[in-house]
Amino acid sequence: MPQADHDQVIAATREWLEKAVIGLNLCPFAKSVYVKNQVRFKVSDAATPQALAEELAAELELLAETSADKIDTTLLIHPLTLQRFLDFNDFLDIADAIVEELQLDGELQIASFHPKFQFDGTGINDIENFTNRSPYPTLHLIREASIARAVEAFPEAEMIYEKNIETVTRLGIEGWKALFAK
């Protein structure tokens, strides 16, 4: 994929992060690392799940070996593979196995975002799914120490999920679309 395409993928992901994740406060922990430029945006050219798995392992190792002051979290964006949500969802078991294989469980974890994200028991167009919808399939590599610090600062962290559903429900699908209207 040419660099210009990478730039477009990152720009779309930044827009989603700024307008939805931070703008709607879907993740109250995101803003602080974003404004400090501690979010790594990595676009993968992987065209197969196996190639993505290899790149994921390399990104997990890089994050583990790098100071949180430089990279606190990584968004591994993979526009060329796992376009079907069910394939992406199945890949999450592989991703978790890679974390364990690298002996990084307890240190790093992976959150998932996808343009067709769908929670179990919901319809494809149900608004609550939009809390985890991103422009491209994305694996969010997160330091558990960062999560622990954030949870200390946000006393009711377990309520974030419910608050997010309330937020996007109030917004509605038309409001969601309006967020990204140019």
ZICORKA-V950695 format. One record per backbone hydrogen bond with DSSP energy under -1.0 kcal/mol. CO is the residue of the C=O (numbers start at 1). NH is the residue of the N-H. If there is no record, write none. Layout:
((CO NH) (CO NH))
This chain:
((2 6) (3 7) (4 8) (5 9) (6 10) (7 11) (8 12) (9 13) (10 14) (11 15) (12 16) (13 17) (14 18) (15 19) (16 20) (16 21) (17 22) (18 23) (20 24) (21 26) (21 27) (27 30) (30 34) (31 35) (33 38) (34 37) (38 72) (38 73) (40 75) (42 77) (48 52) (49 53) (50 54) (51 55) (52 56) (53 57) (54 58) (55 59) (56 60) (57 61) (58 62) (59 63) (60 64) (61 65) (67 70) (67 71) (73 40) (74 141) (75 42) (76 139) (77 44) (84 88) (85 89) (86 90) (87 91) (90 93) (91 95) (92 96) (93 97) (94 98) (95 99) (96 100) (97 101) (98 102) (99 104) (100 103) (104 107) (104 108) (107 144) (109 142) (111 140) (113 138) (114 117) (119 122) (123 126) (126 129) (127 130) (128 131) (129 132) (130 133) (132 114) (137 78) (138 113) (139 76) (140 111) (141 74) (142 109) (143 147) (144 148) (145 149) (146 150) (147 151) (148 152) (149 153) (150 154) (156 159) (157 160) (159 163) (160 164) (161 165) (162 166) (163 167) (164 168) (165 169) (166 170) (167 171) (168 172) (172 176) (173 177) (174 178) (175 179) (177 180))
